[in-house]
Amino acid sequence: MAPPGYRGRVVPMDGYGGDQVRAAERPHLEAGEPLMQRAADGLARIVSELLDDPAVRPQDGPGSVLLLVGSGDNGGDALFAGARLASAGRHVAVLRVGSRVHGAGLAAALDAGARLLGGPSDAAGTGTAGAADILRAAATPDADRLAAVAAEAAAEANLVLDGILGIGAGGGTSLRSPARQVVDAIRELARDQRAPFVVAVDVPSGIDVDTGAVADDHVLHADVTVTFGGVKAGLLTGPGATLAGRIELVDVGIGADLAATEPLVRT
């Protein structure tokens, strides 16, 4: 469980909508700027700092991280960060919960020494896909298997990285199988006082990035949310403000673009 100091916010923040962030990113992506790599660098740095914080991980050793990886770029961010963590000597395990996976990110993580715990048996391969694939997926016969793997791995990990859904998913839509069962299995650990420290990648999976709304309670409560480019409005309002935990912002080079935009939320 997280120490109390990792809950809440103490500084004013502006919150931007998903469309605003994507518009700010567009010219930089078209210019070939490595926004995902910048995000992964920042995410890996913050996770490393948390693993070295005795309030988060009092044990000796390099520390261990479980990556929950969805189909879209959010999963790619988690995988590239996982590659950096594994290269630095951290123990990294990857659990796929989407029908597809970011191929380059997975290859980088495995080449760096991460372990692949598994994924849906009907996954369509390692090509890229939209994060909405998670939401459309029908219940899979191996959802219970993946949930059991997730519970065991999360109980052993020092930190869980929630890279299931990002801003590319539909707002506030329920997680579907097997992501839903995996999240529920990890949430169940809290009832036994065995919950790991959770870091959300950009946003906690399942919240509406503009409003902070959730469709149900099948959302993994983050101790820290590492968000990229600009703070998402949904992290500052509605249920998302509670589910996000402490917010850490990683500069990926779009700050000036967002500064020229009226935020959806000011705190």
C-alpha positions as CSV (number, residue, x, y, z in Angstrom):
1,M,0.0,0.0,0.0
2,A,1.1,3.6,-0.6
3,P,2.4,5.8,2.2
4,P,0.0,8.6,3.0
5,G,2.3,11.2,1.6
6,Y,1.7,10.0,-1.9
7,R,-1.9,10.9,-2.0
8,G,-3.3,14.2,-3.2
9,R,-2.0,17.4,-4.8
10,V,-0.4,20.4,-3.3
11,V,0.2,22.8,-6.2
12,P,-2.2,24.6,-8.6
13,M,-2.5,22.9,-12.0
14,D,-4.2,23.5,-15.4
15,G,-5.9,20.6,-16.9
16,Y,-6.3,20.0,-20.7
17,G,-8.6,17.8,-22.7
18,G,-7.6,14.8,-24.7
19,D,-8.3,16.7,-28.0
20,Q,-6.2,19.6,-26.9
21,V,-3.2,17.4,-26.0
22,R,-3.4,15.6,-29.3
23,A,-3.6,18.8,-31.2
24,A,-0.5,20.1,-29.4
25,E,1.3,16.9,-30.1
26,R,0.4,16.7,-33.8
27,P,3.0,19.2,-35.3
28,H,5.8,17.7,-33.2
29,L,4.9,14.2,-34.3
30,E,4.7,15.3,-37.9
31,A,8.2,16.8,-37.5
32,G,9.5,13.4,-36.3
33,E,10.1,14.4,-32.7
34,P,10.4,11.3,-30.4
35,L,7.5,12.2,-28.0
36,M,7.1,8.6,-26.9
37,Q,10.7,8.2,-26.1
38,R,10.7,11.4,-24.1
39,A,7.6,10.1,-22.2
40,A,9.3,6.8,-21.5
41,D,12.5,8.5,-20.3
42,G,10.5,10.6,-17.8
43,L,8.3,7.7,-16.7
44,A,11.4,5.4,-16.1
45,R,13.1,8.1,-14.1
46,I,10.2,8.7,-11.8
47,V,9.6,4.9,-11.3
48,S,13.3,4.5,-10.5
49,E,13.1,7.3,-7.9
50,L,10.0,5.6,-6.3
51,L,11.8,2.2,-6.2
52,D,14.7,3.9,-4.4
53,D,12.4,5.6,-1.9
54,P,12.4,3.6,1.4
55,A,8.8,4.9,2.0
56,V,7.7,3.0,-1.1
57,R,10.1,0.1,-1.1
58,P,12.0,-0.5,2.2
59,Q,13.7,-3.7,1.0
60,D,17.2,-4.0,-0.4
61,G,17.9,-5.0,-4.0
62,P,17.0,-3.6,-7.4
63,G,13.3,-3.6,-7.1
64,S,10.6,-5.2,-9.3
65,V,8.0,-3.8,-11.6
66,L,4.9,-5.4,-13.2
67,L,3.8,-3.8,-16.5
68,L,0.1,-4.1,-17.4
69,V,0.2,-3.4,-21.1
70,G,-2.7,-2.5,-23.4
71,S,-2.9,-2.3,-27.2
72,G,-2.1,1.3,-27.9
73,D,0.5,3.9,-27.4
74,N,-0.1,3.9,-23.6
75,G,1.2,0.4,-23.6
76,G,4.1,1.5,-25.7
77,D,5.1,4.2,-23.2
78,A,5.0,1.5,-20.4
79,L,7.1,-0.9,-22.5
80,F,9.8,1.5,-23.4
81,A,10.0,2.7,-19.8
82,G,10.2,-1.0,-18.8
83,A,13.1,-1.4,-21.2
84,R,15.0,1.4,-19.5
85,L,14.3,0.0,-16.1
86,A,15.4,-3.5,-17.1
87,S,18.6,-2.1,-18.6
88,A,19.3,-0.4,-15.3
89,G,19.0,-3.7,-13.5
90,R,15.4,-3.6,-12.2
91,H,13.4,-6.8,-12.4
92,V,10.6,-6.2,-15.0
93,A,7.7,-8.4,-15.9
94,V,5.2,-7.8,-18.7
95,L,1.6,-8.9,-18.8
96,R,-0.3,-8.2,-22.0
97,V,-4.1,-7.5,-21.6
98,G,-4.9,-6.3,-25.1
99,S,-5.5,-8.0,-28.4
100,R,-2.4,-6.4,-29.8
101,V,0.8,-4.9,-28.4
102,H,3.2,-2.1,-29.4
103,G,5.7,-4.3,-31.2
104,A,8.8,-2.1,-31.0
105,G,8.1,-1.4,-27.3
106,L,7.8,-5.1,-26.5
107,A,10.9,-6.0,-28.4
108,A,12.9,-3.3,-26.5
109,A,11.6,-4.5,-23.2
110,L,12.4,-8.1,-23.9
111,D,15.8,-7.3,-25.3
112,A,16.6,-5.4,-22.2
113,G,15.8,-8.4,-20.0
114,A,12.1,-8.1,-19.1
115,R,10.1,-11.2,-18.8
116,L,6.8,-11.8,-20.7
117,L,4.3,-13.4,-18.4
118,G,1.7,-13.9,-21.1
119,G,-1.3,-12.4,-22.8
120,P,-4.6,-13.3,-24.4
121,S,-4.3,-16.6,-26.3
122,D,-6.4,-15.1,-29.2
123,A,-4.2,-12.0,-29.6
124,A,-3.8,-11.0,-33.2
125,G,-0.1,-10.4,-33.1
126,T,2.4,-7.6,-32.2
127,G,1.3,-4.9,-34.6
128,T,0.2,-1.5,-33.3
129,A,-3.5,-0.8,-32.7
130,G,-5.8,1.7,-31.1
131,A,-6.3,1.6,-27.4
132,A,-10.1,1.2,-28.0
133,D,-9.3,-2.5,-28.9
134,I,-9.3,-3.1,-25.1
135,L,-12.8,-1.7,-24.8
136,R,-14.2,-3.6,-27.7
137,A,-12.7,-7.0,-26.8
138,A,-15.1,-9.8,-26.0
139,A,-14.7,-11.9,-22.9
140,T,-11.8,-14.3,-23.5
141,P,-11.7,-17.8,-22.1
142,D,-8.3,-17.1,-20.6
143,A,-9.4,-14.0,-18.7
144,D,-9.4,-16.0,-15.4
145,R,-5.9,-17.3,-16.2
146,L,-4.5,-13.9,-16.8
147,A,-6.2,-12.6,-13.6
148,A,-4.5,-15.3,-11.6
149,V,-1.1,-14.5,-13.2
150,A,-1.7,-10.8,-12.5
151,A,-2.6,-11.3,-8.8
152,E,0.5,-13.5,-8.2
153,A,2.9,-11.2,-10.0
154,A,1.4,-8.0,-8.4
155,A,1.7,-9.5,-5.0
156,E,5.4,-10.1,-5.6
157,A,6.1,-6.8,-7.3
158,N,7.2,-3.6,-5.6
159,L,5.3,-1.5,-8.1
160,V,2.7,-2.0,-10.8
161,L,2.6,0.2,-13.9
162,D,-0.9,0.7,-15.3
163,G,-0.3,1.1,-19.1
164,I,-3.7,-0.4,-20.2
165,L,-5.5,2.7,-21.6
166,G,-4.5,6.2,-22.3
167,I,-6.1,9.3,-23.9
168,G,-6.7,7.4,-27.1
169,A,-9.5,5.3,-25.5
170,G,-13.1,6.4,-25.2
171,G,-13.8,8.5,-22.2
172,G,-14.9,6.8,-19.1
173,T,-15.8,3.5,-20.8
174,S,-15.7,0.3,-18.8
175,L,-12.7,-1.9,-19.1
176,R,-13.5,-5.1,-20.9
177,S,-12.1,-8.6,-20.6
178,P,-9.3,-9.6,-19.9
179,A,-8.2,-6.1,-18.6
180,R,-11.3,-5.9,-16.3
181,Q,-10.5,-9.2,-14.6
182,V,-6.8,-8.3,-14.3
183,V,-7.6,-5.0,-12.6
184,D,-10.1,-6.6,-10.3
185,A,-7.6,-9.3,-9.3
186,I,-5.1,-6.6,-8.3
187,R,-7.7,-4.5,-6.5
188,E,-8.6,-7.6,-4.5
189,L,-5.1,-7.6,-3.0
190,A,-5.9,-4.4,-1.2
191,R,-8.5,-6.3,0.9
192,D,-5.7,-8.5,2.2
193,Q,-3.4,-5.5,2.8
194,R,-1.1,-6.8,0.0
195,A,-1.7,-4.1,-2.6
196,P,1.4,-3.0,-4.5
197,F,2.3,0.6,-5.2
198,V,0.5,1.6,-8.4
199,V,1.8,4.1,-11.0
200,A,-0.7,5.1,-13.8
201,V,0.8,5.9,-17.2
202,D,-0.7,9.2,-18.3
203,V,-4.1,8.5,-16.7
204,P,-5.6,5.7,-14.6
205,S,-7.1,3.3,-17.1
206,G,-10.8,3.7,-17.5
207,I,-11.3,7.4,-16.5
208,D,-12.6,10.0,-18.8
209,V,-9.6,12.2,-19.6
210,D,-11.7,15.3,-19.9
211,T,-14.1,15.0,-17.0
212,G,-12.6,12.4,-14.6
213,A,-15.8,10.3,-14.8
214,V,-15.8,6.5,-14.6
215,A,-18.3,4.1,-15.9
216,D,-17.9,1.8,-12.8
217,D,-15.5,1.0,-10.0
218,H,-13.3,-1.3,-12.0
219,V,-10.4,1.2,-12.1
220,L,-7.0,0.7,-10.5
221,H,-6.4,3.4,-7.9
222,A,-3.0,5.0,-8.6
223,D,-0.7,6.2,-5.9
224,V,1.1,8.3,-8.5
225,T,0.0,9.2,-12.0
226,V,2.8,10.2,-14.4
227,T,1.2,12.3,-17.1
228,F,2.9,13.5,-20.3
229,G,3.0,16.9,-22.0
230,G,0.2,18.5,-20.0
231,V,-1.9,17.5,-17.0
232,K,-5.2,15.9,-18.2
233,A,-8.3,17.6,-17.0
234,G,-9.8,14.3,-15.8
235,L,-7.0,14.0,-13.2
236,L,-8.2,17.2,-11.5
237,T,-11.9,16.7,-11.4
238,G,-14.6,14.1,-10.7
239,P,-13.6,10.6,-9.5
240,G,-10.4,10.8,-11.5
241,A,-9.0,13.4,-9.0
242,T,-9.1,10.8,-6.3
243,L,-8.1,7.8,-8.5
244,A,-5.0,9.6,-9.8
245,G,-3.1,10.0,-6.5
246,R,-0.1,12.3,-6.7
247,I,0.4,13.8,-10.2
248,E,3.8,14.0,-11.8
249,L,4.2,15.9,-15.1
250,V,6.8,14.9,-17.7
251,D,7.7,17.5,-20.3
252,V,7.7,16.0,-23.8
253,G,8.1,19.3,-25.6
254,I,4.5,20.5,-26.1
255,G,4.3,22.9,-23.1
256,A,4.4,26.1,-25.3
257,D,1.6,24.7,-27.5
258,L,-0.6,24.0,-24.6
259,A,0.1,27.4,-22.9
260,A,-1.6,29.0,-25.9
261,T,-4.7,27.0,-25.2
262,E,-7.4,27.7,-22.7
263,P,-7.4,24.7,-20.2
264,L,-10.6,22.9,-19.5
265,V,-9.9,23.0,-15.7
266,R,-7.9,25.4,-13.5
267,T,-7.1,24.5,-9.9
